[in-house]
Amino acid sequence: MELQITFWETLFTANTDEAIDCSIPTRNGGVTAWGIPPAEIVPHREGDFVGSVASGASVNFNTIRFNPHAHGTHTECLGHITKAAASVNDLLPLPLMPALLVTLEPERGPDGPSIHLEQFRKVLGERVPPALLIRTAPGENRLETDSWSGAGAEYLEEAGAAYLAQAGVMHLLIDLPSVDPESDGGALAAHKAFWGLPENPRHGATITELIAVPKAAADGLYLLDLQVAAFENDAAPSRPVIYPLHRAGMGQALG
């Protein structure tokens, strides 16, 4: 199915047959972070009942134990770091939106490798789409089974996160477990800068972490479908799906 969208006063098309899944699923033995054991998906047990057809039950009836921040791709709202409760479920569903995919190599800083303000200035022009997907290099082929705990993962510089907010990026997606360092004493500087806290809270903005953009996907403009599970929580599992955008009448994706 072909979709049409007018953006930047230009007509673009996207084909649903070209969908690219950028998510890491929550599953047994899958990705984990923050020192939390892997997710568990096991048959429910009650008395003699075992919720598994293979074990003789009439249905498969699994119980899932997981943390959305640690066990796969997830989307957060500013309620992740505020005293007042806020649910990501109140922001969604989000419409299909233009998104820019960029590959950036973290650079050495005082607290480890990070993505800096000047890198964003180089890749973002005067026209900024509402969503930005960041694929880090050379980590673009990281396995979904990686354990991020204690790995000293890269992060976003505070000034860079503030720049994205000022530029108008509303939905930030990244292939790291957090936009902040694993150990920062609770500062959460990039989270706060992107969400405009404390002075100018951006209630409609989201951060999606632990995405997985295939290497075959070229940097450029896409149409983003940010699918988020219906959880009343500050974060929920999500499935970002992107579609290459083409100028109407042209067959080549925009890089």
C-alpha positions as CSV (number, residue, x, y, z in Angstrom):
1,M,0.0,0.0,0.0
2,E,1.3,3.4,-0.9
3,L,1.0,6.3,1.5
4,Q,1.3,10.0,0.8
5,I,2.4,12.7,3.2
6,T,3.1,16.4,2.6
7,F,6.0,17.6,4.7
8,W,8.3,20.7,4.3
9,E,5.9,21.7,1.5
10,T,6.9,18.6,-0.4
11,L,4.8,15.6,-1.3
12,F,6.4,12.3,-0.2
13,T,5.4,8.7,-0.7
14,A,6.0,5.6,1.4
15,N,5.3,2.0,0.7
16,T,4.1,-0.3,3.5
17,D,5.9,-3.2,1.8
18,E,9.2,-1.5,2.7
19,A,8.6,-1.6,6.5
20,I,11.7,-1.8,8.7
21,D,11.3,-3.1,12.2
22,C,13.6,-1.2,14.6
23,S,12.7,-3.0,17.8
24,I,14.2,-5.5,20.2
25,P,11.5,-7.8,21.6
26,T,11.1,-8.7,25.2
27,R,11.8,-12.4,25.5
28,N,13.4,-15.1,27.6
29,G,17.2,-14.7,27.7
30,G,17.0,-11.5,25.7
31,V,18.6,-8.1,26.2
32,T,19.0,-6.8,29.8
33,A,20.4,-3.7,31.5
34,W,20.8,-2.1,34.9
35,G,21.8,-5.3,36.6
36,I,18.4,-6.8,36.3
37,P,18.0,-10.5,35.5
38,P,16.6,-11.4,32.1
39,A,12.9,-11.3,31.5
40,E,10.9,-14.5,32.3
41,I,8.1,-15.8,30.1
42,V,6.9,-19.0,31.7
43,P,3.7,-21.1,31.8
44,H,1.4,-20.2,34.7
45,R,1.1,-22.9,37.3
46,E,-1.8,-23.4,39.7
47,G,-2.3,-26.7,41.4
48,D,-2.1,-29.4,38.7
49,F,-2.5,-26.9,35.9
50,V,0.5,-25.9,33.8
51,G,-0.3,-23.4,31.1
52,S,1.4,-25.2,28.3
53,V,-0.2,-27.2,25.5
54,A,3.1,-29.2,25.3
55,S,2.5,-30.2,28.9
56,G,-1.0,-31.3,28.3
57,A,-3.1,-28.1,28.8
58,S,-5.7,-27.0,26.3
59,V,-4.0,-23.5,25.9
60,N,-0.7,-21.8,26.3
61,F,-1.1,-19.4,29.3
62,N,2.1,-17.6,30.1
63,T,3.1,-15.3,32.9
64,I,5.6,-12.6,32.0
65,R,7.9,-10.9,34.4
66,F,9.9,-8.0,33.0
67,N,11.0,-4.4,33.4
68,P,10.3,-2.2,30.4
69,H,13.4,-0.1,31.0
70,A,15.7,-3.1,30.9
71,H,14.3,-5.8,28.7
72,G,13.9,-4.5,25.2
73,T,12.9,-1.5,23.1
74,H,10.8,0.9,25.2
75,T,9.3,4.4,25.1
76,E,9.3,6.8,28.0
77,C,7.5,10.0,28.9
78,L,8.7,12.7,31.3
79,G,6.9,10.8,34.1
80,H,10.1,8.7,34.2
81,I,11.8,11.4,36.2
82,T,9.1,13.6,37.8
83,K,7.5,13.4,41.2
84,A,4.0,13.8,39.7
85,A,2.9,10.5,38.0
86,A,2.6,10.7,34.2
87,S,1.8,7.8,31.9
88,V,3.2,7.2,28.5
89,N,-0.2,5.7,27.7
90,D,-1.8,9.2,27.9
91,L,0.3,10.4,24.9
92,L,-0.5,7.7,22.5
93,P,-1.4,6.5,19.9
94,L,0.9,8.9,18.0
95,P,0.3,9.6,14.3
96,L,2.6,8.5,11.5
97,M,5.3,11.1,11.4
98,P,8.4,12.1,9.4
99,A,11.7,10.9,11.1
100,L,15.4,11.4,10.4
101,L,17.7,8.4,10.8
102,V,21.3,9.4,11.5
103,T,24.4,7.3,12.3
104,L,26.7,9.0,14.8
105,E,30.0,7.7,16.4
106,P,30.3,8.6,20.0
107,E,33.4,10.6,20.8
108,R,35.6,10.3,23.9
109,G,34.7,12.7,26.7
110,P,35.5,13.1,30.5
111,D,32.9,10.5,31.5
112,G,33.3,8.1,28.6
113,P,32.2,8.1,25.0
114,S,29.2,10.4,24.2
115,I,27.4,12.1,21.4
116,H,28.1,15.8,21.4
117,L,26.3,19.0,20.5
118,E,28.5,19.7,17.4
119,Q,27.6,16.3,16.0
120,F,23.9,17.2,16.1
121,R,24.6,20.6,14.6
122,K,26.3,18.9,11.6
123,V,23.5,16.4,10.8
124,L,20.5,18.6,11.5
125,G,19.7,21.4,9.1
126,E,17.3,24.2,9.4
127,R,14.4,21.9,8.9
128,V,14.0,19.4,11.7
129,P,11.5,16.5,11.6
130,P,9.5,15.7,14.8
131,A,11.3,12.4,15.3
132,L,15.0,11.6,15.3
133,L,16.5,8.0,15.3
134,I,20.1,7.7,16.4
135,R,22.1,4.7,15.3
136,T,25.5,4.6,17.0
137,A,28.6,3.5,15.2
138,P,30.4,1.2,15.3
139,G,27.8,-0.4,17.5
140,E,25.1,-0.7,14.8
141,N,25.3,-4.5,14.7
142,R,25.1,-5.1,18.5
143,L,23.4,-8.4,19.2
144,E,19.9,-8.3,20.9
145,T,21.3,-10.7,23.6
146,D,23.8,-8.1,24.8
147,S,23.9,-7.5,28.5
148,W,24.3,-3.7,29.0
149,S,24.8,-4.0,32.8
150,G,28.1,-2.4,33.8
151,A,29.1,-2.0,30.2
152,G,29.8,1.7,30.4
153,A,27.5,2.4,27.5
154,E,27.7,5.6,25.5
155,Y,25.3,8.5,26.2
156,L,24.1,11.9,25.0
157,E,25.9,15.1,26.1
158,E,23.5,17.3,28.1
159,A,24.0,20.2,25.7
160,G,23.2,18.0,22.7
161,A,19.9,16.8,24.3
162,A,19.0,20.5,25.0
163,Y,19.8,21.4,21.4
164,L,17.4,18.7,20.1
165,A,14.7,20.0,22.3
166,Q,15.2,23.6,21.2
167,A,15.3,22.4,17.6
168,G,11.8,20.9,18.0
169,V,12.6,17.2,18.1
170,M,9.6,15.7,20.0
171,H,10.5,12.0,19.7
172,L,14.0,10.8,20.3
173,L,14.9,7.2,19.6
174,I,18.4,5.7,20.3
175,D,20.0,2.3,20.2
176,L,21.5,2.7,23.7
177,P,19.9,1.6,27.1
178,S,19.7,5.3,28.1
179,V,20.4,8.8,26.9
180,D,22.4,9.2,30.2
181,P,25.4,7.3,31.6
182,E,24.7,4.1,33.5
183,S,26.2,5.7,36.7
184,D,25.8,9.5,37.0
185,G,24.8,9.8,40.6
186,G,21.1,10.4,39.6
187,A,21.8,13.5,37.6
188,L,19.9,12.3,34.5
189,A,21.1,15.5,32.7
190,A,20.2,14.5,29.2
191,H,16.7,13.2,30.2
192,K,16.0,16.5,31.9
193,A,17.4,18.6,29.1
194,F,15.4,16.9,26.4
195,W,12.2,17.1,28.5
196,G,12.8,20.7,29.4
197,L,12.9,20.1,33.1
198,P,12.3,21.8,35.4
199,E,11.4,25.2,33.8
200,N,9.7,24.2,30.5
201,P,8.4,20.6,30.8
202,R,7.6,19.1,27.3
203,H,4.7,16.8,28.2
204,G,4.3,15.5,24.7
205,A,7.9,14.5,24.1
206,T,9.1,10.9,24.3
207,I,12.4,9.0,24.5
208,T,12.7,5.5,23.1
209,E,15.7,3.5,24.1
210,L,17.3,0.2,23.0
211,I,16.1,0.4,19.4
212,A,17.8,-1.8,16.8
213,V,18.1,-0.2,13.3
214,P,19.3,-2.7,10.7
215,K,22.6,-1.9,9.0
216,A,20.9,-2.1,5.6
217,A,18.7,0.9,6.5
218,A,20.4,4.0,5.0
219,D,20.6,7.3,6.9
220,G,17.9,9.7,5.7
221,L,14.2,10.5,5.9
222,Y,11.6,7.9,6.9
223,L,8.0,7.7,8.0
224,L,7.8,6.5,11.6
225,D,5.1,4.4,13.2
226,L,5.9,4.4,16.9
227,Q,3.8,1.5,18.3
228,V,3.7,1.5,22.1
229,A,2.0,-1.1,24.3
230,A,-0.9,0.1,26.4
231,F,0.6,0.2,29.9
232,E,-0.3,2.8,32.5
233,N,3.3,3.5,33.4
234,D,6.1,6.0,32.8
235,A,7.4,3.6,30.1
236,A,6.1,0.7,28.0
237,P,7.5,-1.8,25.5
238,S,7.4,-0.3,22.0
239,R,8.0,-1.2,18.3
240,P,9.2,1.6,16.1
241,V,8.6,0.7,12.4
242,I,10.0,3.0,9.7
243,Y,9.2,3.3,6.0
244,P,11.6,5.0,3.6
245,L,10.3,8.3,2.3
246,H,10.5,9.1,-1.5
247,R,9.7,12.4,-3.2
248,A,6.6,11.9,-5.2
249,G,7.5,10.8,-8.7
250,M,11.0,9.6,-7.6
251,G,11.8,6.0,-6.7
252,Q,14.8,6.5,-4.5
253,A,14.7,6.9,-0.8
254,L,16.0,10.2,0.6
255,G,19.4,9.9,2.1
